[in-house]
Structure formats: C-alpha cells, structure tokens
Amino acid sequence: MLDRSLTPLLGGSGLPTWLREILVSAAVAARTIAVFAAAVAFGILVAIKIGEGNPWVAAAAAAALLLFVVLPVRLWWSIGNWR
C-alpha cells in the first residue's frame, strides 16, 4: 500500500509497480530508522546530562520520547490526513 505523502512523487513516473513498492518501502523504513535514531540520541544526551551515563536512564528517556512525543504526533498527523 502506497503512503499518501509519496504517491505524488511516484504516481506518474512510469515505474513498474514492484519497483515503486520497493522505493516506498525503503522510504518508510528510512523514516522509521531516523525516528528511532533521534530517540536513541536523545536518550544518550539525557543519560549524560542527568543520569551520569546510566543506560536505564537513556532507555527510559528514549522510550518516553517515542511514546509521549513521536507517537501522538504521528497519530495526530494520520488522523488529520484521513479527514
């Protein structure tokens, strides 16, 4: 299934369907990896500044960022596109 944000970019390009699906899947995977990398970097910074290098503080900060910032923003963005 094509992501709506990528449909205009790949819709009229004349690419075969299988290649278009691979490109969309790679773009979604890259976006997901980028979000997790940002959460891990945030967790490391919090652990250095607050937790004195404790990995549990880093994990908790990364999980908190994903659950309380990224997930609500993503859900809000998705619901806004449905209407």
FENKAPE-V864739 format. One record per backbone hydrogen bond with DSSP energy under -0.5 kcal/mol. CO is the residue of the C=O (numbers start at 1). NH is the residue of the N-H. If there is no record, write none. Layout:
BEGIN
co=CO nh=NH
co=CO nh=NH
END
This chain:
BEGIN
co=3 nh=6
co=3 nh=7
co=4 nh=8
co=6 nh=10
co=7 nh=11
co=10 nh=13
co=16 nh=20
co=17 nh=21
co=18 nh=22
co=19 nh=23
co=20 nh=24
co=21 nh=25
co=22 nh=26
co=23 nh=27
co=24 nh=28
co=25 nh=29
co=26 nh=30
co=27 nh=31
co=28 nh=32
co=29 nh=33
co=30 nh=34
co=31 nh=35
co=32 nh=36
co=33 nh=37
co=34 nh=38
co=35 nh=39
co=36 nh=40
co=37 nh=41
co=38 nh=42
co=39 nh=43
co=40 nh=44
co=41 nh=45
co=42 nh=46
co=43 nh=47
co=44 nh=48
co=45 nh=49
co=46 nh=50
co=46 nh=51
co=47 nh=53
co=47 nh=54
co=51 nh=54
co=54 nh=58
co=55 nh=59
co=56 nh=60
co=57 nh=61
co=58 nh=62
co=59 nh=63
co=60 nh=64
co=61 nh=65
co=62 nh=66
co=63 nh=67
co=64 nh=68
co=65 nh=69
co=65 nh=70
co=66 nh=71
co=69 nh=73
co=70 nh=74
co=71 nh=75
co=72 nh=76
co=73 nh=77
co=74 nh=78
co=75 nh=79
co=76 nh=80
co=77 nh=81
co=78 nh=82
co=79 nh=83
END
